[in-house]
Amino acid sequence: MHRRDFVTHSSAGLALAGLGLSGPGSDRLQRVGIQLYTVRDQMRKDPERTLTALAAMGYQEVEFAGYGSNKPPEIKAMLAKNGLTAPSAHIDLTDLRTDWQATLDRASEVGHRYLVLAWLPSEERTLDHFRRHADLMTKAAEAARKVEIRFAYHNHDFEFIPVNGTLPYDLLAANTPPSLVQFELDLFWITKAGHDPLAYFAKWPGRFPMVHVKDMGPKQEMVDIGTGTIDFRTIFARNRTIEHYFVEHDQPADSLAFATKAARYLTQLTY
């Protein structure tokens, strides 16, 4: 985060105030990223052209959700060509259970600093399953640490639905060591589940180095960032330990138009 000079930028600040983007502080996001699942169709057709377009929008970071047919050296070259970094990538349970060392090797080659478990199948959401997942995540994180990669878990809303009086998300957090297992908080899904991101930042301090920036409309639908009900300004201001902010939309009508608007909003937002 950095401070803007008030005198030099006062006119710009007034303009942003008219857009409802200026806040009581003058900090801005230093880097803005995007989860590439948002633009998965474009990535499948032409990854290099897509990365070039995202960089032109103002994104500095991307988070992968698979590499398609591209090999790690090709991915690394495309990122370098466009001045992008990929601090994180999503993985699934198969990667953990059958292909973990190879997954770590690929991640190291691309240059990821985080690998994030993205999803748990519906048939594996009992409390016993969540306890086993916590053990698996801990072992995976131990192996990842040896190659200087950190492990994290990405939520949806099902982790916040009580099972026999226990919130699975809390079970995962309580049964994994903070020194090894981190969390990537999806701001849309936790809000949709009726929980406050700020409460979780306070409950598990220092465990949220990444967030998914997604906005929610009046019918709990995903909407363009900055047009919904999630108070990003307060969230960003209250948690200064977030390192990476990844824009995402699961089903955008026009993914590139969504990405363009999201980058514009977040690069202008002050808090």
C-alpha positions as CSV (number, residue, x, y, z in Angstrom):
1,M,0.0,0.0,0.0
2,H,1.2,3.6,-0.5
3,R,0.2,7.1,0.2
4,R,-0.8,9.6,-2.5
5,D,0.3,13.1,-2.3
6,F,-2.8,15.2,-1.5
7,V,-1.9,18.3,-3.3
8,T,-0.8,16.7,-6.5
9,H,-3.8,14.4,-6.7
10,S,-6.6,16.5,-5.1
11,S,-8.4,17.1,-8.4
12,A,-8.3,13.4,-9.2
13,G,-9.6,12.7,-5.7
14,L,-12.5,15.0,-6.3
15,A,-13.3,13.2,-9.5
16,L,-13.3,9.8,-7.8
17,A,-15.5,11.1,-5.0
18,G,-18.1,11.9,-7.7
19,L,-17.9,8.2,-8.7
20,G,-18.3,7.0,-5.1
21,L,-14.8,5.5,-5.1
22,S,-12.9,7.8,-2.7
23,G,-12.9,6.9,0.9
24,P,-11.7,8.3,4.2
25,G,-8.2,7.0,3.5
26,S,-6.0,7.4,0.5
27,D,-4.6,3.9,0.1
28,R,-5.1,1.9,-3.1
29,L,-4.4,-1.6,-4.1
30,Q,-0.8,-2.0,-5.1
31,R,-1.6,-4.9,-7.4
32,V,-4.8,-6.2,-8.9
33,G,-5.1,-9.8,-10.0
34,I,-7.7,-12.0,-11.7
35,Q,-8.7,-15.7,-11.4
36,L,-8.4,-17.0,-14.9
37,Y,-11.5,-19.2,-14.5
38,T,-13.3,-15.9,-15.2
39,V,-11.9,-15.9,-18.8
40,R,-11.6,-19.7,-19.2
41,D,-13.2,-19.7,-22.7
42,Q,-10.7,-17.2,-24.0
43,M,-7.8,-19.0,-22.2
44,R,-8.8,-22.2,-23.9
45,K,-8.9,-20.6,-27.4
46,D,-5.8,-18.3,-27.2
47,P,-4.0,-18.0,-23.8
48,E,-1.3,-15.7,-25.0
49,R,-3.8,-13.2,-26.5
50,T,-6.0,-13.4,-23.4
51,L,-3.0,-12.7,-21.1
52,T,-2.0,-9.7,-23.3
53,A,-5.6,-8.3,-23.0
54,L,-5.6,-8.7,-19.2
55,A,-2.3,-6.9,-18.9
56,A,-3.6,-4.1,-21.0
57,M,-6.6,-3.7,-18.7
58,G,-4.2,-3.1,-15.8
59,Y,-3.9,-6.5,-14.2
60,Q,-0.5,-7.4,-12.8
61,E,-1.3,-10.8,-11.4
62,V,-3.2,-13.9,-12.5
63,E,-4.3,-17.0,-10.7
64,F,-4.5,-20.1,-12.8
65,A,-7.2,-22.8,-12.8
66,G,-5.4,-25.3,-15.0
67,Y,-2.9,-24.8,-17.8
68,G,-4.8,-26.3,-20.7
69,S,-2.5,-27.8,-23.2
70,N,0.4,-25.5,-22.3
71,K,3.5,-26.7,-20.6
72,P,5.1,-24.7,-17.6
73,P,7.9,-23.2,-19.8
74,E,5.3,-21.9,-22.2
75,I,3.2,-20.5,-19.4
76,K,6.2,-18.8,-17.8
77,A,7.2,-17.3,-21.2
78,M,3.7,-15.9,-21.8
79,L,3.6,-14.3,-18.4
80,A,7.0,-12.7,-18.8
81,K,6.1,-11.4,-22.2
82,N,3.2,-9.5,-20.7
83,G,4.8,-8.4,-17.5
84,L,2.5,-10.6,-15.4
85,T,3.2,-12.8,-12.4
86,A,1.1,-15.8,-11.3
87,P,1.5,-16.0,-7.5
88,S,-1.2,-18.7,-7.2
89,A,-2.9,-21.6,-8.9
90,H,-6.0,-23.6,-8.1
91,I,-5.8,-27.4,-7.8
92,D,-8.2,-30.2,-7.0
93,L,-8.3,-33.3,-4.7
94,T,-6.9,-35.5,-7.5
95,D,-3.7,-33.4,-7.5
96,L,-3.4,-33.9,-3.8
97,R,-4.1,-37.6,-3.7
98,T,-2.3,-38.9,-6.8
99,D,-0.1,-36.3,-8.4
100,W,1.1,-34.0,-5.6
101,Q,4.9,-34.0,-6.2
102,A,4.4,-33.5,-10.0
103,T,2.0,-30.7,-9.2
104,L,4.5,-29.1,-6.9
105,D,7.2,-29.5,-9.6
106,R,5.0,-27.8,-12.2
107,A,4.1,-25.0,-9.8
108,S,7.8,-24.4,-9.0
109,E,8.6,-24.2,-12.7
110,V,5.9,-21.6,-13.4
111,G,6.8,-19.6,-10.3
112,H,3.7,-20.0,-8.1
113,R,4.0,-19.1,-4.4
114,Y,0.6,-20.6,-3.5
115,L,-1.4,-23.7,-4.5
116,V,-5.0,-23.5,-3.5
117,L,-7.5,-26.4,-3.1
118,A,-10.5,-25.0,-5.0
119,W,-13.3,-27.4,-4.3
120,L,-14.6,-30.4,-2.3
121,P,-17.1,-32.7,-4.0
122,S,-20.6,-33.0,-2.5
123,E,-20.1,-36.6,-1.5
124,E,-17.1,-35.7,0.7
125,R,-18.7,-33.1,3.0
126,T,-19.4,-35.0,6.2
127,L,-17.6,-33.9,9.3
128,D,-15.5,-37.1,9.1
129,H,-14.6,-36.1,5.5
130,F,-13.6,-32.6,6.6
131,R,-11.3,-34.0,9.3
132,R,-9.6,-36.2,6.7
133,H,-9.4,-33.3,4.4
134,A,-7.7,-31.3,7.1
135,D,-5.1,-34.1,7.6
136,L,-4.5,-34.3,3.9
137,M,-4.1,-30.6,3.6
138,T,-1.6,-30.5,6.4
139,K,0.5,-33.3,4.8
140,A,0.3,-31.5,1.4
141,A,1.4,-28.2,3.0
142,E,4.4,-29.9,4.6
143,A,5.6,-31.2,1.3
144,A,4.9,-27.8,-0.4
145,R,6.9,-26.0,2.2
146,K,10.0,-28.0,1.2
147,V,9.9,-26.3,-2.2
148,E,8.9,-22.9,-0.8
149,I,5.3,-23.1,-1.8
150,R,2.4,-22.3,0.5
151,F,-0.8,-24.3,0.6
152,A,-4.3,-22.7,0.9
153,Y,-8.0,-23.6,0.8
154,H,-10.6,-21.7,-1.2
155,N,-14.2,-21.7,0.1
156,H,-17.7,-21.7,-1.4
157,D,-20.8,-21.4,0.8
158,F,-21.2,-25.0,1.8
159,E,-18.4,-24.8,4.4
160,F,-20.5,-22.4,6.4
161,I,-23.6,-24.6,6.6
162,P,-23.6,-26.3,10.0
163,V,-23.2,-30.0,10.2
164,N,-24.3,-31.4,13.5
165,G,-23.8,-28.0,15.0
166,T,-20.3,-27.6,13.6
167,L,-19.2,-25.2,10.8
168,P,-17.0,-27.2,8.4
169,Y,-14.9,-24.1,7.7
170,D,-14.1,-23.7,11.4
171,L,-13.3,-27.4,11.6
172,L,-10.7,-27.0,8.8
173,A,-9.2,-23.9,10.3
174,A,-9.0,-25.5,13.8
175,N,-7.5,-28.8,12.6
176,T,-4.8,-27.4,10.4
177,P,-1.6,-25.6,11.6
178,P,-1.6,-21.8,10.9
179,S,2.1,-22.1,10.0
180,L,1.3,-24.4,7.2
181,V,-2.3,-24.0,5.9
182,Q,-3.6,-20.7,4.7
183,F,-7.0,-19.7,3.4
184,E,-8.1,-17.8,0.3
185,L,-11.4,-16.2,1.3
186,D,-14.0,-15.9,-1.4
187,L,-15.8,-12.7,-0.4
188,F,-18.9,-13.5,-2.4
189,W,-19.5,-17.0,-1.1
190,I,-18.9,-16.2,2.6
191,T,-21.3,-13.3,2.4
192,K,-23.9,-15.3,0.6
193,A,-23.7,-17.9,3.4
194,G,-24.6,-15.2,5.9
195,H,-21.2,-14.7,7.5
196,D,-19.0,-11.6,7.9
197,P,-15.5,-11.7,6.3
198,L,-14.3,-9.2,9.0
199,A,-15.4,-11.6,11.7
200,Y,-13.3,-14.4,10.1
201,F,-10.3,-12.1,9.7
202,A,-10.5,-11.5,13.5
203,K,-11.2,-15.1,14.4
204,W,-8.3,-16.5,12.4
205,P,-5.8,-13.6,12.1
206,G,-3.0,-13.9,9.6
207,R,-4.4,-16.8,7.7
208,F,-5.9,-15.0,4.8
209,P,-3.1,-13.8,2.4
210,M,-5.5,-13.9,-0.6
211,V,-9.1,-13.0,-1.4
212,H,-11.4,-13.5,-4.3
213,V,-13.0,-10.2,-5.1
214,K,-16.6,-10.9,-6.2
215,D,-19.7,-8.7,-5.7
216,M,-23.3,-9.7,-4.8
217,G,-26.5,-8.3,-6.1
218,P,-29.9,-8.0,-4.3
219,K,-30.9,-11.6,-5.3
220,Q,-27.6,-13.0,-4.1
221,E,-26.4,-13.2,-7.7
222,M,-22.9,-12.3,-8.9
223,V,-22.7,-8.8,-10.4
224,D,-20.1,-6.4,-11.7
225,I,-17.6,-5.5,-9.0
226,G,-18.6,-2.2,-7.4
227,T,-22.3,-2.5,-8.3
228,G,-23.4,-4.8,-5.5
229,T,-23.6,-4.9,-1.7
230,I,-20.2,-6.1,-0.6
231,D,-18.2,-3.3,1.2
232,F,-14.7,-3.8,-0.4
233,R,-13.4,-0.5,1.0
234,T,-14.0,-1.6,4.6
235,I,-12.8,-5.2,4.0
236,F,-9.5,-4.0,2.5
237,A,-9.0,-1.3,5.1
238,R,-9.5,-3.7,8.0
239,N,-7.3,-6.5,6.8
240,R,-3.8,-5.2,5.9
241,T,-2.4,-8.8,5.7
242,I,-4.0,-9.6,2.4
243,E,-1.3,-10.0,-0.2
244,H,-3.3,-10.8,-3.3
245,Y,-6.7,-9.7,-4.6
246,F,-8.1,-11.8,-7.4
247,V,-11.1,-10.7,-9.3
248,E,-13.5,-13.5,-10.3
249,H,-17.0,-14.1,-11.8
250,D,-18.2,-17.7,-12.3
251,Q,-20.6,-17.0,-15.2
252,P,-20.1,-13.5,-16.6
253,A,-22.2,-12.6,-19.6
254,D,-19.1,-11.0,-21.2
255,S,-16.0,-12.1,-19.4
256,L,-13.6,-9.5,-20.9
257,A,-16.1,-6.7,-20.4
258,F,-16.5,-7.8,-16.8
259,A,-12.7,-8.0,-16.3
260,T,-12.3,-4.5,-17.8
261,K,-14.8,-2.9,-15.4
262,A,-13.4,-4.8,-12.4
263,A,-9.9,-3.6,-13.1
264,R,-11.0,0.0,-13.5
265,Y,-13.0,-0.1,-10.3
266,L,-10.3,-1.6,-8.1
267,T,-7.4,0.4,-9.4
268,Q,-9.4,3.6,-8.6
269,L,-10.8,2.5,-5.3
270,T,-9.4,4.2,-2.2
271,Y,-9.8,3.1,1.4
